Amino acid sequence: MVSRYKDKDRDGGVVLSFGGQWVSWSHTVVAYLAFLSALIIGSALHYHKIVQNEWYGYPQEWFPSVSATIGDRYPERSIFMIFIAITSGPRFALVGLWYLLTAKPGHTLPKAIAISGVIRTLTCGGWTYITSTDDHDWHDILMISYIVFTIPWTAGCIALSPPNAKAIKYRKYLAGTFFGTLVPLVYFFIQHKVHRIPGAYTIYAFFEWALILLDVGFDAVTALDFDTFEVIVRDVKGASKGVNTSSVPTAVLEKEKEKATAGVFSAGFRLGEALDIAADVYHGFVFWSILTSLGVVIWYFPLWHMGISGYEALVMSTISPALLAIRPLRFLVLKNQRVTHLLSLAGLLAYLVQHPVRRLFTVGFGVWMSCLGWAATLYSDSVQPARLEARILAWTIGLLMSSVAKFAWHTNNPIWPIMHAANGGWNGTGLVLAILAAFRFTRRAPLQGGNPVENKGGSALLSAFGIGGLFFGLHSLLSDTSTMILWVWDGYPIRGPVSNVHAWYTIAAMTAGLVTGVSRPALVTTWTAYGVGCVGAALLTLYQRWLGYYGALTIAAYLMAISVPLIGSASQKNPAITFGLGFFIYNFLVLFHVWVVAYAFVPGGPLVREHTDWIMITMMLLIGAGVFDLISQRAKSGRKTSDRRRPAATGHRKYHLGALGLLNVLFLSANFLRFPTNDYKPYHADDRLLTAGIWTIHFSLDNDMWSSEHRMRDLIKELELDVVGLLESDLQRIIMGNRDTTQFLAEDLGMYVDYGPGPNKHTWGAALLSKFPILNSTHHLLPSPVGELAPAIHATLDVYGTAVDVFVFHSGQEEDPEDRRLQSEYLSNLMGSSNRPSILLSYLVTKPLQGNYNTYVSERSGMHDVDETDDDRWCEYILFKGLRRTGYARVSRSTITDTELQVAKFVVPATEADSVSVWTAPKALRDKRVPEHEVPEGWRFPAMFRGEGVRGHRYHVFDEPRYFNF
């Protein structure tokens, strides 16, 4: 560093000197040689092998991807690695020269960019030298890390670019094209990986190669800046001192740089301010984590009471801001905000409380204090617009962070009180960070005491309406990225978005909406914008597939955009009304949106039965009331609100924008790791065996109020289930935490999944997991004139080349016999309409050989009972036709749920003759039972569940599996 500031004009003996631009040119030439030589040699020697992928080869695929080209084949891989090794020297020199060029005393950004450049170089070596064949996990980790560090490197290079108009222009174009290329790259990769479209991987390969060319090209632009250096480095033009060597004025160039980087780096970076924003955002994340957990722990009790339990009253924990109407109490809360926010962390501590009732009340207390604390903080800070805006952004970005965390944890929040170490929880870590964040969040003194803030116009009542509708929309639709995707899901073949592939679109829409709400408030507080939001809500409610999801993205962007002005306006009025009444209205909508599906169990339920459309209309009308208040305030003020008018101090925005960018990168990283492999293999393919099960999972909450996905996963895996039907599986409501158990199970077990009728179909859920490809699936709502809706899935699977139909069905409750009769006739006709081998995995609510049983098992349906001598059943049944039944077992649930897991084994006929013999076999032959030793070993059930079993799971009722001769 000393030599950096020596007299650069003093001549000295130079043994060797060359222009600094040659560092850039050598890096560019050798890097391009590494990739292009591998492409040429690989195409010449192994063309057909490197264009081959897991689905197609030449001629459908005719251009190789980067990974295939530089992968495992000799000699191209070796030549590539030699050139990459040579590239490392110029690369490190390039990063070093860039730092010397841009470093200024007292500036932190050049150091940060230099560090990111070094890490980026190291990770590049990592993913190029460790191929996916060597170690798939580390290859992916290093590749993601390289992409992550490319973002600050690119933005930083533009922000720090010397006053060189040509270099700035090239960097803008190359960076924009690079990141723009990522969109079609991901699209065609999905077309290849998920939809298996021939030729899609070839198009993907072109975009992948384009990224390589653009990435190296971006670094090549440094040649235009490094001509100011002479090695041994001597600054002969003074560019490192900030001298403008361009004919374009410095002010114009600085404006161009600020525009290219969205102004993020236009002001100095201060670690203290960054920590403040990080703490604020994390505290916002904690608020949403506690709030979204309340519904889950409440839901536990009506599940076990099979109706209203009384504990539902805890949903009113959110109305605590109403206490701010009491002046002495308002003064006390405002002066002691730190205490209030720290007490709210009881909602995170609740995981240490084992007793479900006490845990519920602990969470309720946390929600009570959290809503009170945030309302008081917003009210207190409303006298300073910039500080208020920072709080609002922390609150809303906290919601986005919650959605990111839930995606990474397969729709569970890692700090929820239903999580602990055994099922993937990070409760302890989350609590420690929450305490630190709360202390920093409250380190500033309150800006006002208990006296009411001067009313700046508008109606507190209308603001309360707007807050109620807004918070319901944010919570019900945006607290999990898969919720709206499942609204528009309609089965196989896939014709719409998929949760673990397209969920980032929701995050992107939320991000864009929030940025728009901050930067263009006048744009979002118009009736035009409101109308666009209403259209989005209507499309989401009325349509499926991509059209419905476009509506979802529209309403997501609108809700986030309007949240900034709505919350800001509400904060400047009486908080007891705007937030106290607002949360009360929110609670009304929460109950409303449970009543539409739980109508059979709640007072007045039939009045709102299946009326999600009414909920959406109510939500948008309430938000409209808030928008009306905003527009009225603007009209009465007699001035136009300029889009560019900002609070006095907006330095916080660059940090909030950085937080949004970081969260998007983290989401995409999790998205990459969760991307489906489609490498799904049945357990006993050599025996042509299909093991099927049916399980009522009780909404994935076990008897002790813990999330049960991991325990379910273990039992399903150990029983070697190839196909399993799950009932009571729809968790996409506020009261159930907006979760989706099937995502974790499908990805961890390597299975295809059909979620079944979505959350806007008003059922308790039916889902199908399969090791075999799902060729087609349709969803059915069976006749239910009185009671709860009965969902069914009719799926056709490709089982060892044979099309097999699987039906998953949940019948109506016992209290409605006419519903169950109509449902039995509907399902019998549906099963009878198929002449393919079939399996029914069901919840029938009937006794064997009696009543509706004889409609399900009949000539009309063609179905047979898996074991008609099992007279202990009432709910779960497995029926079949056209398959060789070889075994049947009942496995105890332990404390996972309230229903056992029933399992059956079938052999799929291999030839047409086998198929005919199965269909025509007499009943006596089909029902003949044999001892286990007469059954091939591959057909047997796992021995680990005999006797006492493991973890509370054992064969019961018969105390052992039953095997059949045919």
N, C-alpha and C positions, 0 to 999 in steps of 0.2 A: 504493500500500500504506500510505502514511502516513495518508491520510484514513480508512483502515479502523479505526484505533485512536484517532481523535480523540473528544472528548467528544460522544457522540451525543445527549445531552440538552440541549445548548446550542442555543438558538434562534438563527436567523439570518434575514436577508432571503431570502425564497423567491419567485422570479418565477413559477415553475410547479411544481406538485407534484401527484402522483397516486400511487395505490397501486401497489406493485410487482406485484400480481396482474394488472394490466392488460397487463403484458408477456406473461404466459402466455396470457391470453385473446386478445390480438391475434395471437399466434403460432398459436394453435389455430384461430381463425376463418379467418385468411388461408390457412393450410395446407389446411384442409378445403375452402375455396372453390376452391383451385387444382385439386384432384383432382375434386371433384364438378361444378364447372362444365365441365371437360373431358368428364366422363362424360355430362352432360346434352346439351351441344352436339354431341358426337360421335355420340351415339345419335340425335339429331334429324336430323343432316345426312348421316351416313355409316354408318348402323347396319349394313347388310349387309356393308360393307367392314371394319368394325372387329371384327365377330364371326367373320370368315373367318380360318382358319389354314391351315397347309400341307396339311392332310388334308381338313377339312370346313368347311362354312359353314352358314348358316341353312337348315333349321330344326334340324339336329343340334346346332349350336352357336348359342346365343342370348343369351349375356351376354359382353361384351368384357373382355379382360384389361386390367390397368393399362397395360402397355407398348403395347398396341394403341390404347388410348384417348388416351394422351398422346404418341403417336408422331409420325408425319410429316404428318398432315393439318391443313390450314388450315380454319377459324381456331382449332380447339380447342387445337392445340399452342401457338400464340402466346399465347392467353389463359392457358393453364396456366403458361407460362414467365414471364409478367408477374406473376402471383400468387406464383409461387415466388421471384421476385426480391424482391418485397415482403416475403415471409416471412423472408428472410435477415436483415433488420435485427432483428426481434424474436427471431429464433433466436440470434444472437450475444449479444444482450442477456440472454436467458434463461440461456445458459451462463455469462456473466459474473456475473449475480446469484447463480446457484447456487454459484459459487466463493466470492463474498463471504459468502454465508450459511454455508458449511461450513468455510471455511479457519480453521485454528487454528495458532498458532505451534508449529513443530517437527513438524507433520504433513505427510507427503508425499502421501498419498492424494488429498486435494482437488485438488492441482495436477495429478496424473496423470489424474484424472477430467475436469478442465477441458480438458486437452490433448486427451483422447479425444473430448470433446464438440465441440471446434473442428474436429478432423480429420473427425469424423463429419459435421459440417455442410458442410464443403468437398466431401467425397466425395458427399454427397447432391446438391449442385449439379452435380457432375461427371456422375453417371449420369442425372440428369434433363435436362441440357442436351446431353449427348452420347448420342444414341439408338443403338440397335444398328444402324440403317441408316447413321448417320454413320460410326461406327467400332465394329464389333462387339467387338473385343478390349478397347478402352479402356472401353467401356460395361460389359463383364463385370468388368473389373478394379476399376473404381470401385464397382460394385454389391457385389462381394464385400467390398471394403474397408469399405463402409458397414455391412454386416452384421457384419463382424468387430469394428468399433469400437462397434457397438451393444451387444455383450456386456459389455465393461467399463463402458460408460456406464450400462446398466441395473443391473448388480450394484452399481456404485459409488453410484448414486443411492439405492438401498435401504440400503446400508451407512451412508451419510452422512446419511440422512434425519433432520431435526430431530425432537425428541420430539413428534410429531403423529400420534396413533393413526389418524385417518381417512386421512391421506396414506400412511402405511405400509401400511395395508390395501389401498388402491386400487393402490398400486405393485405389491404382491405379486400381486394378482389379474390386473392388466393384463400384467405381465411373464410370469407363468405361462401365461396364455392366448396371448400372443404366441409364445413359444417352443413351446408345445404345438401351435399352428396350423401350424408348420413341417412337422410329420410328415405330416398329410393333404395339405398343399400339395405336398410332394415326391412322395407316392404318386400323386396324380392327374396330376402332370406326367409321371411315368413311364408311367402308363396312356395318356396322350396321345402322348408322344414316341416311346416304344418300342413299345407295343402297339397304338397307333393306334385307340383305342376312341372311337367317336363320343360326344360329350357330355362326355367327361372334361375337356376344356379349359374348358368352362363352369364345372364344379365347381371346377376349379383357380382360375379367375378369382375366384370368390366368396371363396376362402381368401386370394387375393392382395390383394383389396380389404380383407378383414378385417385383414390385417397392417398396411395403411396406417392404418386407423382406430385400431387398437390402438397403433401406434407414436406417432402424434400424441397419442392420448389419454394415453399414459404421461407425455409431457412436459407435458400440460395439468394434471397433478396438482400441478405446482409452484405453481399459483395458491393452493393451500391453505397453502403455506409462505411465499409472497412477500407475504402480507398483513402480514407483519411489517416490510416495507420501505415507505419513502416516497421517491419520486424528487423531488429529488436525494437519493440514497440515504441515508435516515436510519432507523436501526433503532429503531422506536418501542416494540417489545415485548421486545427483548433476546434473541430466539431465536438470533441469531448468537453469543451468549455462552454458549449451552448451557442457557438457562433453559427449564424445562419448562412450556409453556403449556397442557398437556393435563391432564385429570383422571386419566389413567392413569399409574401410577408409572413413573419413568424406567427403573428396572431391568427392568420388564416389557417396555417398548418396546425396550430394548437387546437383550433376549433374543429378541424377535420378529425384530429385524433380523439377529441372528446366525443364527437358524434359516433365514431367507429366503435368506441368502447362504452357507449351509453353514459358517459360522464362518471363511470365508476371510479376512475383513477384521477379525476380532475382535481380533487383535493388531497391533502396529505393523509397518509395512513397513520392512525394512532391506535396502539394496542389496547389502551384503556377503553376507548370507544367501541372497538370491536368486541371486547369482552362484555361490555354493557349490552350490546345488541344480542350477543350469543346468550347471555343470561336471560334477557327479556323473552327471546324466542323460546328458549327451553322452558321458561316458566309458563308461557302460553301453551306449549306442548303438555305440560303437567296439568294445566286446567282442563284441556280437552281429554286427557287420559282419565282423569278422575270423573269428569262428567259422563263420558261414554261408558265407564264401568258401572255406573249406578244402575242402569237398566238391566244389565246382566245379573247382578246380585239380587235385584228385586225379582227377576223372572224365575229364579230358582224356586221361590215359594209357591206361586200359583201352579208350577209344574207338579209339585208334590201334593198340593191340595186339590189338584184337578179343578180349579176354579178360583174365585176371589179369596185371597188369604188374609187381607187386611194390611199386609206389609206394602201393598202398592201405594199407600199413602206417602211413603218416603220419596215418591217422585216429586213431591212438593218441596223438596230440600232446596230447590233452585230459587225460591221466591224470597230468600233472605234479604235482598236489596230493599225490600219494602220496609225493613227496620230503619232505613236511613230517613224515613219520614219523621222519626222521633229526634228532635234537635239535639238533646244531650248525648244520645247514642250515636248520632251522626258525627258529632264533634269527637267522641271517644274513638270511633273507628278511624276517622280521617287522621287523627294524631297518632294512632298506633297501627298503621298499615302493616308494618313488618310483623307484628304479632299475629294479625289476622291472616296474612299470607302463610306464615309458618304453621299456624294451626290447621290450615287447609291441607297440609301435607299428611294429615291423618288418613286421607284417602289413599295414599301410597303405603302407609304403614299397615293398612288393614290386612295385607297378606300374611302378617304374623298372627292374626286372630284366627284361631282354628274353628270356633263355633260359628256356624253360618249366620245366626241371628245377630250375634255381636259384630260379626264382620260387616253385615249390612248396615247396621247403625253407625259403625265407624266410617264407612264410605259415605253415608248420608250426611254425617257431620262434616266430613271433608268437602263435600259438594256445597253445603250450606256456607261454610267459611270461604270457600273459593269464589263463589258468586258474589258474596258480600264484599270480599277484598277487591276483586276486579272492578266492580261497580264503583266502589269508593275511590280507587286509583284513577279511573277514567274521569270521574266527576272532579276530583282534585286537580288533575292535570289539564282540564279543559280550558283553563285560563291562558295556557300557553300552547298555541296551535301546533308547533313543531313537536313538542313533547307529547301532546295528545296523539298526533299522527304516529309517532314511534310506538306508543302503547298499542294502538289499534293494529298496526302492522305486526307487532309481536303476537298479538292475540290470534290474528288470522293466519300468519305464517306458522304459528303453533298448531293450527288445525292441519295445515299441509304436512307438517312434520309428523303429526300423528298418523296421517294416511300413509306416509312413506314408511314409518315404523311398522304399521300393520301389514303393509305389503311384504316387507322383509321377513316378517314373522307369520306369513300365511294367514293374514286377517286377524290375528290376535295381537293385542298391544303388550309388549314385553313387561310393562310395569303395572298391568291390571292386577287387582286383588284375586282374580281367578287363576293367576299364573304363579308359579314358583319354580325353583331350580329343576325339579323333576320333569316339568313339561315345557321347558325353554324360557322361563321367566328370567328377567334381569332386574328383579325388584330391588335388591340391595344397591346395585350400581346406580339405578335410576333414582333411588331415594337420596343417596349422597349428592349426586349432581343437582337434585331438586333443592336440597338445603342450601348449597352454595349459590345456586341461581336465585333463590328467594332472598338471600341476604344482599346480593348485588342488585337485584331488581328494586329493592326498597331502600337503597343506600342514600337516595336523594330525599331531601326534606319535602313534605307535602306543600303544594303551592297555595292551598287555601284551607281554612279550618271549617268549622261547622256552619258558617253562614251560607245561605244559598247563593249560588252564582247568579249574576244578573242575567235574566232571560233575554236572549238575543232574538226572540221572535219564534213563531212556530208553536205547535201544539204538542205538549208532553204526551197526551193521549194517542195522537196519531203516531208519534215516535214509538210508543209502547207497542202499538199494533205492528209497526214495521219491524221492531226488534223481535217480537214473537215469531212472525213469519220467517224472518231471516235466519234466526237460530235454528228453527225447525228444519229449514231447507239445508243449511250447512250440515247439521247433525245427521239428518235422515238420508241425504243423498251423497254427501261429500266426505263423511268420516271414514269411508272405505272405498278404495278405487274400484272394487268389483261390484258394488251395489247396483249401479245403473247398468253395468254390462249384463248383469243377470236379469235385469228388467227386460232386456231386449233379446235374451237368449231363447232360441226355439229349437234346439236339438241339432242332430247330424243329418246330412253333411253340414259342416260349419259354413254359415252364410253371414256371419256378423262378427263382432269383436269377441275376443277370448281374454279372460282375466289375466292370465300370466304372460300374455303376449302384448296386448294393446292397452293395458291399464295406464301406461305413461301418458296417453293422450288426455286422460282426465286430469292428471297432474299438470300437464302443459296448459290445458284450458284454465285451470285454477290459477296458475302462475300468470298467464296473460291477462286474465280478468283482474287480478289484484294490482298488477302494474298499471293497467288502464285506469282503475279506480283511483290510484294515487296521482298519476300524471295527468289525467284528463277527467276531473270530477264533473265538469259541466257536460261532458259527453254522456256519462252514465246516468246522470240525474235528469233525464228527459223522458217524455212519454214514448219516444221512438225506441230508446234502449229498453224501456219497460216492455213495450210491445214485442221486441225481439226475444226478451226473456220469457214472455208468456207463450210465444210460438215454440220455443225450445221445450218448455214444460209440457205443452200439448203433444208435441212429437214424441217425447219420451213416454208419455202416458198411453198414447194411442197406437204406436207403431213398434214393430220389432226390427231386428237386424240392424243394418247400418243406418237406415233412415232414423230409427228410434234413437240410436247412439249419437247421431249428429245433433238431435235435440238435447241429448244429455250433455254433450260438450257445450252447447249454447247456454243451457241453464247453469252449468258449472261456472262458466266464465262470468255470467251475469251476477250470480250470487256473490262471488268473490269481489267483483267490481263494485257493486252497490253496498257491500258491507262497510267500506271505508267511509263514505258520506253518511250512511244511516247511523252507524255507531258513533261517529263524530258528532252528529246533531243530537243524538240521544244523550250523550255525555254532558252537553251544555244545558240540559234541562233538569228538572227535578228527578234525581236518580231513583227515588222510591216509586215513581210512576213509570218512568221509561224502562228501568230494568226490573223493578219489582213486579209491576203489572205485565211487562213484556215477557218475563220468564213464566208467569202464570198462564199467559196465552200459549206460550211454547208448550207448557205441560198439557194444556187442553189438546193441542195437536198431537202430542206424543200418545196420549190415551186414545184419541180419535183413530190414530193410525194403527193401534193395536186392536181396537174394537172391530175394525172392518174384517179382520180374519178370526178374531176370538168371539165373534158374535154369539156363538152357541153357549158361551160360558159366562157372559157378563150381562148385567141389567141394561135393557134398551139396545142390546147388540143388533137384533134384526133390523132396526131402523137404519143402520149404516152398513149393513152387510154388503161386502164386496164393492165399496165405493171409494176406492183409491182416487178416482177422478174428483170426487168432492174434496178430498184432502188437498190435492194439487190446486184446485180452484181457490180454496180457502187460504192456502199459503200465499198464492200470488195476489189475492185481494188484500191480504194483510200487508204484504210488501208494498203494494200499490198505495195503501194509506200512508206509509212512510215516505214514499216518493212524492205523493201529493203535498205532504208537509214540507219537504225539501224545496219543491218548485214554488210553493206559496211563499216560503221565506225569501227566496231569491227575488220573486216578483215584488214583494213588499219592501225589500231593501232598496229598490230603485236602481240597482246596478247589475250589470252582467258579470257573471263569474267567468273570468278568463281561464281557459284550460291551462295556461302557463303561470297563473298566479299561484304562488307557493307560500307556505309558512315562512317566517323570517329566517329560520335556520333549518336547512335540509341536509346537513352533512350526514345524518343518520341513514339517508336513503341508499347511499352506496353500500353500506354494510348490510342493510336489509336485502338489497338486490343481490349482494354476494351470498347471503344466506339462502335466498331462493335458488340461485344457481347451484350452490353446493347440494341442496336437498334434491334438486333435479338430477344431478350427477349421481348421488347416492342411490336414488330410485332406479336410474338406468343401470347402475352396477348390479343392484339386486335383481333387476329384470333380466339382465344377462345371465346371472347365475341360476335363475329360475326358469330359463327358457326351456321348453319341453324337448326331451331327447328323443321321444318316440321309439325308444329301444325297449319295447314291452314284450316280455316273453312269459308264456305260461309255465307252471311249475313242472308238469309232467307231459311234455309234448310227445315224447317217444311212446307213451301209452294212449295218446289221443284222449287224455283225461280232462274233464272240465269239473272243477270243484266250485260249487255255488253256495252262497249263504244269504240269509236275510236277517237284518238286525234293526231294531228300533232303538235309535241312539239317544233319544231324550235330549235333543238339542245340544249335545256335546258338553253337558255339565254332569259331573259324577255326583254321587251321593253326598260328598263332602264339599261341594261347590267349587271344584277345580275343573279347569278345562281338560277334557278327556281324550283329545286327539292322539296323543302319544301312546296312551294305553290301548286305545282302539287299534292303532297301527300295529302294535306288537302282536295282539291276538290275531288279527287278520293275516299278518305275515306268517305267524307260526302255524296257523291252520292251513296255510298254502291255498288261500282262496283265489281263484282265477276270476270269478265274477261275484259281486256282492251288491245286494240292494240295501240301501239305507233309508229308513223312514224317520219322520220327525227331524228332518235335516235342514229345513229352511230357516236360517238364522239372520236373514238380511232385514232386520228391523231394529229400531233403537232399543227396544226392550230386550233384544237378544244380542246386542253389541255389534250389529252389522258384520257378522262373521260368515265364513264359508269353510266348514270342516273339510269338504271334499277336495279343496285345493291341496292342503297338506297331505291328505291320504293318497291322492292320485300321484302327486309328484314324488313322494317318498317311497311308495310301493311300486311305482312304474306302471301306472294303469291309465287307460282312457277314462274320461268322466263325462257323464251327462247329469247336469244339476237338476234336471226335471223342470216342472212348472216354476216360473220365476216368482219373486216376492210380490209382484203386482197381480198374481193369479189367486191370491188369498187362500193358500193351503198351508198345512204344516210341513209340507215338503216330502218329496221322494227323489232319490238320487240313485244312479247306477255307476259302479266302478267295474272296469273290465280290463283284463290282460289282453283280450282279443280286440281287434279293430271294430269300431262301431260304424257299420255301413250306413245305417239310417236310424233315426229315432223320431217318434212323434209323442207329443204330450197330450194327455186327456184329462178333462175334469168331468167326473162321472156324475150322474143325476143326484142332486142333493136338495130336494125342495124344502126341507126343514132344517137339517143339521149341518155340520161342518162339511166343507167341500172335500171330495175324495180324489186325490191326485193319482195318476197312473202314467207310466212310461212304457211305450212299446218300442223296443229296440231290436234291430237285426244285427247280429254279430257274425264276423268271419271267423269261424272256429275250425282251424285246420283245413280251410278250403270249403267248408260246409256252412251254409247260411243257417244260423240258429236264432230263433226269436226268443227274447227275454222280456217278460212283463214284470214291472215293479209296481205294486199297488198298495194303497192304504185305504181301507174301508172306513165308513163313517162310524160314529160312536154307538154304543149299545142302546142309548135312549131313543133312537130313531129307526125303528124296524122297517118302515116303508122306504126310507133312504137306502138301507142296506139291501132290501129286496131289489130295488131298481138298479142298484149298483152291481149286484150279482148277475143280473140279466145282461146289463151292458158289457161287463167284462167277459162273460161267457161267450157272447156273440163276437167280441173282439178276438178272443183266443181261438174261437172256431173259424174265424175268417182266414187263419193262416194254416197252410198245409205243410209248413216247415217244422222241423224238430223245435220244440218249445219248452220253456221253463217259466213258471210263475213263482216269483218271490214276493210274498204278500203278508198282509195283516187283515184277516177276514172277519174277526169277531163272530165266530160261530163254533159250535161243537162238531166234532167229527161225525159224519154219517147222518147229521140232522139238519133240517131247515135249509138255509141257503147253501150249505155245503154241497148239496145234491144238484145245485145249479152250476156251481163252479166245476165240480167233478161230474161230468155228464157227457152224453153223446154229442150234445150241441158244441161243447168246448173241445171235446176229444182229449181232455186232460185226465191224468191219473194222479192219485195221491202218492207222495213219496213213501208213506208208510201208514196205511189206513188203520193199522192196529194200535197206533199211538193215540190213545184216547185222552191224553192229558192236555191236549192243546185247546186254546180258545182264540188266540190272536194270530200267531205266526204259522204260516203254512207254506210248503213247497210242493208245487204240482209240476207235472212234466208230460211230454209225449214225444215219440219218435227218437228217444235216446235210451241207451242201456244204463239203467240205474244200478249202481254197484254198492253204494253205501249211504248211510244216514246217521247223523249224530246231533245231539243237543249239548251245547256247551254253556256252563254257567257264566254269568256276567261279572262276577265279583261285585265291586261297588261302582262300576263304570256307568251303569244305567239301570232301568227297572225291568229290562227284558233280556232274555237269553239270546244267544246266537245259534241259529239252526243252520246246519250244513248238510249238503248232499253232494255225492260224487256221481258223475255220469261219464260214459264212454261214448264218443261221437262215432257213428258208423263210418267206416272207411270206404266201403264199396256200396254200390247200389243193391247188391244181394243182402248185405248186412242191414241196410236200411229197410228193405222189404221185410226181413225177418223180425226186425224190431217192431214195426208197425202191426204185423199180423200175429205176433206171439200171443198165446192164450194167457189169461189172467193168472192161472195157477203157476205157470212157469215164471211169469214176471215177479210174483210175490214170494217165490221160494227163497228162504234165507239159508245162509251157509256160515260156518265158523270162519274166523279171520284167517286161519292158516291155509284155507282153500282159495284165498284171494291173492292175486299177485302183489308183491310188496309195494309196487308203485301206486296201487289202488287203496292202500291202507291209510287210515287216519293217524296223525302223529301220536306216538305213545306217551309223550310228555304230559298229556292231560288225563291219563288214567289215574285211578286212586284219588289221592288228595290234589293232584294236578299241580299247577304253578300259579302263583299270584292270585289265588282265588278262582282260577278257571279250571274246570274239570268236566269230564263227561258225566252227565247226571240224568235223572229220570230212568234211563235204562242202565246207568252206571258204566256203559260201554257203547261203542258204535255198533250199528247193525249193518250187516253186509248181505247182499242179494246175489243170487246165482245169475240173474239176467237183468 
